[in-house]
Structures are given as structure tokens and as C-alpha cells.
Amino acid sequence: MVAKLTVIFLIILLLMTGIILTLIPWYSLGVFGDWGENALLALVVQKTNLPILQRTVTSGWIRGAVTGLGILNLFIAFWEMAHFKQSVKMFETEGNMENKAISEPKR
């Protein structure tokens, strides 16, 4: 049961991370604001005196790289869904091996 929940939570985490990383660079999502004009980026640029940092972060290359990471997360989530039973079995056997190693007396 614990192994199933672990895999389910992993899939949910991968899906959420993938969706966020795929959409945030391209769309203004209310709370987060625009990708290139957020308060944290402005603060870092102001403190470091590196205006090139803001231009770099707002470039299409960086946006594309972040989107690529999001798509990779989505791909891994769908792969985990397709191989759900195999992943659960792997977690269960790994847990059994750890329990066995703990319960065996040392010589």
C-alpha cells in the first residue's frame, strides 16, 4: 500500500511540476506575473548590478530550456503511469530487502 501511494504521489508531483514549468515561461498566471518582470528577478538584478541577468532570463532560449524541462517531467509522469505496476513492484522489493537487512542479526 505504501509503495502504491509513493508512486501515485510521484506521478502527481511530476505532473504538477511539468505543467508549471511548461506554462510559466510563456503565460502570465496571475499571482506569478510575467516571466521577465517579477519582483525576485528585479531584486537580484538590483543587488548584483547585473542587468544582463534579466535579459538572459527573459530570452527565448532560457524560456525554451525551462519548457523543455517541463515536457521532460510530463514525459516521465506518463511513463510512470504506463509502468505503474512495475514501479510499485520495484518499491515493494526494495522495501522488503531493507527490512530483511535490518532484521538479520549481524555476526
C-alpha positions in Angstrom: 0.0 0.0 0.0 2.8 2.4 0.9 4.6 1.6 -2.4 1.4 2.4 -4.4 0.9 5.7 -2.6 4.6 6.6 -3.2 4.2 6.0 -6.9 0.9 7.9 -7.0 2.4 10.9 -5.2 5.5 10.8 -7.5 3.2 10.9 -10.6 1.2 13.8 -9.2 4.4 15.7 -8.3 5.8 15.1 -11.8 2.6 16.2 -13.5 2.3 19.4 -11.5 5.9 20.3 -11.9 5.7 19.6 -15.7 2.6 21.7 -16.2 4.1 24.6 -14.2 7.5 24.5 -15.9 5.8 24.2 -19.3 3.4 27.1 -18.9 5.0 29.7 -16.6 7.7 31.0 -19.1 5.0 31.8 -21.7 1.9 32.9 -19.9 1.2 35.3 -17.1 -0.5 33.2 -14.5 -2.0 35.8 -12.1 0.0 35.5 -8.9 3.3 34.9 -10.6 3.1 37.8 -13.1 5.2 38.0 -16.2 8.2 35.8 -16.6 10.7 38.6 -17.1 9.2 41.2 -14.8 8.9 39.6 -11.4 10.0 41.1 -8.1 12.5 38.4 -7.3 14.4 38.8 -10.6 14.3 42.6 -10.2 15.7 42.4 -6.7 18.5 40.0 -7.8 19.4 42.3 -10.7 19.4 45.3 -8.4 21.6 43.7 -5.7 24.1 42.2 -8.1 24.2 45.1 -10.6 24.0 42.6 -13.5 21.3 43.9 -15.9 22.4 41.2 -18.4 20.9 38.7 -16.0 17.4 40.0 -16.7 18.0 39.9 -20.4 19.3 36.4 -20.2 16.4 35.1 -18.1 13.8 36.7 -20.4 15.4 35.3 -23.6 13.7 32.8 -25.7 16.5 30.3 -25.1 16.0 30.1 -21.4 12.2 30.0 -21.7 12.6 27.1 -24.1 15.0 25.3 -21.8 12.6 25.6 -18.9 9.7 24.5 -21.1 11.9 21.5 -22.2 12.4 20.5 -18.5 8.6 20.7 -18.1 8.0 18.5 -21.1 10.6 16.1 -19.7 8.7 16.0 -16.4 5.4 15.3 -18.2 7.0 12.5 -20.2 8.4 10.9 -17.1 5.0 11.2 -15.4 3.3 9.5 -18.3 6.0 6.8 -18.4 5.4 6.1 -14.7 1.6 5.9 -15.3 2.2 3.3 -18.1 4.6 1.3 -15.9 2.7 1.7 -12.6 2.7 -2.0 -11.6 6.4 -2.3 -12.4 7.3 0.7 -10.3 5.2 -0.4 -7.4 6.8 -3.9 -7.5 10.2 -2.3 -7.5 9.4 -0.2 -4.5 8.0 -3.2 -2.7 11.0 -5.4 -3.4 13.4 -2.6 -2.3 11.4 -2.2 0.9 11.5 -5.9 1.6 15.2 -6.1 1.1 15.8 -3.2 3.5 13.5 -4.8 6.1 15.4 -8.1 5.7 18.8 -6.4 6.1 17.6 -4.7 9.3 16.1 -7.8 10.8 19.0 -10.1 10.2 21.4 -10.4 13.1 25.0 -9.4 12.5 27.7 -11.9 13.0 
